[in-house]
């Protein structure tokens, strides 16, 4: 009898345990049902491209009366609006401001914390250099002005892209900004690019202390300050040849005369097409994912951008 009683006890205990667990499961299921929304679950929506942030162009009134003329020039110059439209073609997560203003005698241009600033002093200096009686005949006054205006806008804007888009770099940022600016000008303004490149090249000649290529040999006898080699930018002459080589690599026939005029070493000239292909690959890889293809095509119908970047 004892053994039977023990067995019955075990059966009764097991039965009670099962009933308790079943009740617990039913209660938990009821609580879960009450906690869930009554609307049916929807499939996850595909990710959408972020709405591009605004790119604003501001021409501040000059504080120096001497800058009234350059301010008027800037207001009517399409180069600035073109730069704004180009950077607005990217899906930027933050607003970007492109601003021209007086800088209290400090001539320069820079990018800092979401704003590109170009000083009227800098722009006036570009105009003065373009009007020099020593300007060579292979670049017009207007092209010298427009070329330097475009170069500074796309160079400083490139710094913004590098920061906003997290572009990785294996070289100095200033060199990368130079390359990105030259590439953009060559791609966006295919018809006017040779004239603009001439203007950029002339501005770098002026920065070296000469006005024409035939004056370059005189530099060999000059002592160049060592601090110039320690700066964030490459030397003006290096920047000049980088522009010439990238241009020649993009279209050898159109820039053959410029390569000859600059007396670029043959071993460098022979590799310019490969240099251009390397930059085009970087553009496709690093910039294309952030580019609004339709916006770029609307704003620059004649642009010759790397094909993959437009897919």
QUIJOLIN-V226634 format. One record per helix or strand of 3 or more residues. SS is the DSSP state (hx for helix, st for strand). FROM is the first residue (numbers start at 0). TO is the last residue. If there is no record, write none. Layout:
ss->SS from->FROM to->TO
ss->SS from->FROM to->TO
This chain:
ss->hx from->1 to->34
ss->st from->54 to->58
ss->hx from->64 to->74
ss->hx from->77 to->87
ss->st from->95 to->100
ss->st from->108 to->111
ss->st from->114 to->118
ss->hx from->119 to->129
ss->hx from->140 to->164
ss->hx from->172 to->187
ss->hx from->192 to->207
ss->hx from->212 to->220
ss->hx from->225 to->228
ss->hx from->235 to->249
ss->hx from->255 to->261
ss->hx from->265 to->268
ss->hx from->271 to->289
ss->hx from->292 to->298
ss->hx from->306 to->309
